[in-house]
Amino acid sequence: MTFRSVIIGTGSYLPEKRMTNHDFSQDLETSHEWIVERTGICARHIAAIGEYTSDMGVIASKRALEAAGLLPQDIDMIVLATSTPDHTFPATATRIQAKLGISDGFAFDQAAVCSGFVFALATADAYLKQGMAKTALVIGSETMSRLLDWKDRSTAVLFGDGAGAVVLQVQEQTDRGIIGSLLRTDGKGYNDLHTDGGPSTTQTTGIIKMHGREVFRNAVNCLGEAVEEILKIHNISQNDIDWLVPHQANKRIIDATAKKLGLPDAKVIHTGDDQANTSAASIPLALDKAVRDGRIKKNDLILCEAFGGGFAWGSNLIRM
């Protein structure tokens, strides 16, 4: 008997405040053209004062539940992918659990930075297949703006805030669902993309520091290998892929991955132009957008991929 973890609902949320590239020109030596040429980013959304990672995660979750036709009480597992928790502890997932009015099951955070949602989806899939839960909320929610040095043009222009969520339910005798996941890390890249603080080192959150060239080079190489390997493992041709749903870090990285797969740009979901890099939230944000506008349909084969700090990277192969 075949059991699969099937995505039955998606949801997302972006803060009301929208910050364009032109807004940086007064304080930074940069321009709209410079940012677009190097990243493909035109704008990003910024969380309001008093608006937290949990708040955004709750809204995205409610929208995913509505799309799935379920109530919060139907959820018995929550996995939150985030690098920007409300507090160091407890897990922000438990705060989302409480705000949704759920008192059963279990909830926890997962930290893999920009690859967080790929890791969280693979984790929830494993728990569901083991029978530890039946229906899960998998969320990516980030307030990356709280980790930025707004005078550093190499990082300040790259990131935004937002949240996305999916409802994942184990079903039997189906071809739909998560076909497989591939996860990788290499700690040698730890210092190439990191924050310069933490509870046990500086007792602060720190700000984002990045060696851009090293991150770009490793991202292109690692993602190319990751997408090829997962297709090989599951004996699936790149021609069978209907949609690439990538982490929205940099358009040049996305273009390089699509070229490796032989996918035309029309089969790639882009949201980075208006959302920038929302870290663990970027894939579920892109997924929800494409589901709601009708591009991604039931039974479509999609490939999600992401690369981020750690270094951590991976992919999910999903039949919608």
RAPE-V821171 format. One record per residue. N is the residue number from 0. RES is the residue in three letters. SS is DSSP state (@ for helix, = for strand, . for the rest). PHI is phi in whole degrees, -180 to 180 (999 if undefined). Layout:
# RAPE-V821171
[[N	RES	SS	PHI] [N	RES	SS	PHI]]
This chain:
# RAPE-V821171
[[0	MET	.	999] [1	THR	.	-93] [2	PHE	=	-112] [3	ARG	=	-136] [4	SER	=	-89] [5	VAL	=	-107] [6	ILE	=	-78] [7	ILE	=	-112] [8	GLY	=	-168] [9	THR	=	-130] [10	GLY	=	-156] [11	SER	=	-155] [12	TYR	=	-155] [13	LEU	.	-125] [14	PRO	.	-60] [15	GLU	.	-66] [16	LYS	=	-70] [17	ARG	=	-116] [18	MET	=	-113] [19	THR	=	-91] [20	ASN	@	-61] [21	HIS	@	-63] [22	ASP	@	-68] [23	PHE	@	-85] [24	SER	.	-63] [25	GLN	.	-74] [26	ASP	.	-112] [27	LEU	.	-124] [28	GLU	.	-82] [29	THR	.	-155] [30	SER	.	-151] [31	HIS	@	-57] [32	GLU	@	-63] [33	TRP	@	-62] [34	ILE	@	-68] [35	VAL	@	-64] [36	GLU	@	-60] [37	ARG	@	-92] [38	THR	@	-131] [39	GLY	.	84] [40	ILE	.	-89] [41	CYS	.	-111] [42	ALA	=	-157] [43	ARG	=	-153] [44	HIS	=	-106] [45	ILE	=	-123] [46	ALA	.	-62] [47	ALA	.	-74] [48	ILE	.	-60] [49	GLY	.	86] [50	GLU	.	-101] [51	TYR	.	-114] [52	THR	@	-54] [53	SER	@	-65] [54	ASP	@	-61] [55	MET	@	-68] [56	GLY	@	-63] [57	VAL	@	-65] [58	ILE	@	-64] [59	ALA	@	-61] [60	SER	@	-66] [61	LYS	@	-62] [62	ARG	@	-70] [63	ALA	@	-68] [64	LEU	@	-64] [65	GLU	@	-62] [66	ALA	@	-65] [67	ALA	@	-82] [68	GLY	.	73] [69	LEU	.	-120] [70	LEU	.	-103] [71	PRO	@	-53] [72	GLN	@	-67] [73	ASP	@	-80] [74	ILE	.	-90] [75	ASP	.	-121] [76	MET	=	-157] [77	ILE	=	-130] [78	VAL	=	-120] [79	LEU	=	-108] [80	ALA	=	-91] [81	THR	.	-160] [82	SER	.	-113] [83	THR	.	-130] [84	PRO	.	-65] [85	ASP	.	-59] [86	HIS	.	-139] [87	THR	.	-57] [88	PHE	.	-154] [89	PRO	.	-73] [90	ALA	.	-58] [91	THR	@	-63] [92	ALA	@	-58] [93	THR	@	-71] [94	ARG	@	-69] [95	ILE	@	-63] [96	GLN	@	-55] [97	ALA	@	-67] [98	LYS	@	-66] [99	LEU	.	-84] [100	GLY	.	79] [101	ILE	.	-98] [102	SER	.	-120] [103	ASP	.	-104] [104	GLY	.	76] [105	PHE	=	-148] [106	ALA	=	-146] [107	PHE	=	-156] [108	ASP	=	-94] [109	GLN	=	-134] [110	ALA	.	-114] [111	ALA	.	-142] [112	VAL	@	52] [113	CYS	@	-66] [114	SER	@	-90] [115	GLY	@	-56] [116	PHE	@	-70] [117	VAL	@	-59] [118	PHE	@	-67] [119	ALA	@	-66] [120	LEU	@	-65] [121	ALA	@	-65] [122	THR	@	-66] [123	ALA	@	-61] [124	ASP	@	-58] [125	ALA	@	-65] [126	TYR	@	-64] [127	LEU	@	-65] [128	LYS	@	-68] [129	GLN	.	-84] [130	GLY	.	82] [131	MET	.	-80] [132	ALA	.	-158] [133	LYS	.	-112] [134	THR	=	-139] [135	ALA	=	-124] [136	LEU	=	-100] [137	VAL	=	-115] [138	ILE	=	-124] [139	GLY	=	-120] [140	SER	=	-141] [141	GLU	=	-144] [142	THR	=	-113] [143	MET	@	-65] [144	SER	@	-61] [145	ARG	@	-79] [146	LEU	@	-111] [147	LEU	.	-99] [148	ASP	.	-93] [149	TRP	.	-73] [150	LYS	.	-106] [151	ASP	.	-104] [152	ARG	@	-69] [153	SER	@	-74] [154	THR	@	-125] [155	ALA	@	-60] [156	VAL	.	-82] [157	LEU	.	-89] [158	PHE	=	-114] [159	GLY	.	-147] [160	ASP	=	-114] [161	GLY	=	163] [162	ALA	=	-150] [163	GLY	=	-140] [164	ALA	=	-149] [165	VAL	=	-132] [166	VAL	=	-99] [167	LEU	=	-115] [168	GLN	=	-132] [169	VAL	=	-76] [170	GLN	=	-134] [171	GLU	=	-109] [172	GLN	.	53] [173	THR	.	-140] [174	ASP	.	-92] [175	ARG	.	-80] [176	GLY	=	109] [177	ILE	=	-76] [178	ILE	=	-76] [179	GLY	=	-178] [180	SER	=	-136] [181	LEU	=	-131] [182	LEU	=	-124] [183	ARG	=	-144] [184	THR	=	-141] [185	ASP	.	-147] [186	GLY	@	-65] [187	LYS	@	-65] [188	GLY	@	-92] [189	TYR	@	-50] [190	ASN	@	-86] [191	ASP	@	-80] [192	LEU	=	-151] [193	HIS	=	-159] [194	THR	=	-103] [195	ASP	.	-90] [196	GLY	.	-151] [197	GLY	.	173] [198	PRO	.	-54] [199	SER	.	-90] [200	THR	.	-109] [201	THR	.	-113] [202	GLN	.	61] [203	THR	.	-134] [204	THR	.	-75] [205	GLY	.	79] [206	ILE	.	-125] [207	ILE	=	-71] [208	LYS	=	-125] [209	MET	=	-147] [210	HIS	.	-97] [211	GLY	@	-57] [212	ARG	@	-65] [213	GLU	@	-68] [214	VAL	@	-64] [215	PHE	@	-61] [216	ARG	@	-62] [217	ASN	@	-68] [218	ALA	@	-62] [219	VAL	@	-62] [220	ASN	@	-67] [221	CYS	@	-68] [222	LEU	@	-68] [223	GLY	@	-59] [224	GLU	@	-68] [225	ALA	@	-66] [226	VAL	@	-73] [227	GLU	@	-66] [228	GLU	@	-67] [229	ILE	@	-67] [230	LEU	@	-67] [231	LYS	@	-66] [232	ILE	@	-58] [233	HIS	.	-100] [234	ASN	.	54] [235	ILE	.	-118] [236	SER	.	-80] [237	GLN	@	-63] [238	ASN	@	-71] [239	ASP	@	-83] [240	ILE	.	-71] [241	ASP	.	-84] [242	TRP	=	-146] [243	LEU	=	-100] [244	VAL	=	-115] [245	PRO	=	-94] [246	HIS	.	-63] [247	GLN	.	-96] [248	ALA	.	-84] [249	ASN	.	-161] [250	LYS	@	-62] [251	ARG	@	-67] [252	ILE	@	-68] [253	ILE	@	-61] [254	ASP	@	-62] [255	ALA	@	-66] [256	THR	@	-68] [257	ALA	@	-62] [258	LYS	@	-63] [259	LYS	@	-61] [260	LEU	@	-85] [261	GLY	.	72] [262	LEU	.	-93] [263	PRO	.	-70] [264	ASP	@	-60] [265	ALA	@	-66] [266	LYS	@	-103] [267	VAL	=	-114] [268	ILE	.	-87] [269	HIS	.	-112] [270	THR	.	-134] [271	GLY	@	-63] [272	ASP	@	-62] [273	ASP	@	-111] [274	GLN	@	-124] [275	ALA	.	61] [276	ASN	=	-90] [277	THR	.	-101] [278	SER	@	54] [279	ALA	@	-65] [280	ALA	@	-86] [281	SER	@	-68] [282	ILE	@	-68] [283	PRO	@	-66] [284	LEU	@	-64] [285	ALA	@	-67] [286	LEU	@	-63] [287	ASP	@	-64] [288	LYS	@	-60] [289	ALA	@	-73] [290	VAL	@	-70] [291	ARG	@	-73] [292	ASP	.	-89] [293	GLY	.	90] [294	ARG	.	-70] [295	ILE	.	-88] [296	LYS	.	-120] [297	LYS	.	-55] [298	ASN	.	79] [299	ASP	.	-65] [300	LEU	=	-98] [301	ILE	=	-121] [302	LEU	=	-122] [303	CYS	=	-101] [304	GLU	=	-147] [305	ALA	=	-155] [306	PHE	=	-140] [307	GLY	=	-160] [308	GLY	.	-56] [309	GLY	.	141] [310	PHE	.	-64] [311	ALA	=	-135] [312	TRP	=	-151] [313	GLY	=	174] [314	SER	=	-151] [315	ASN	=	-126] [316	LEU	=	-109] [317	ILE	=	-134] [318	ARG	=	-98] [319	MET	.	-72]]
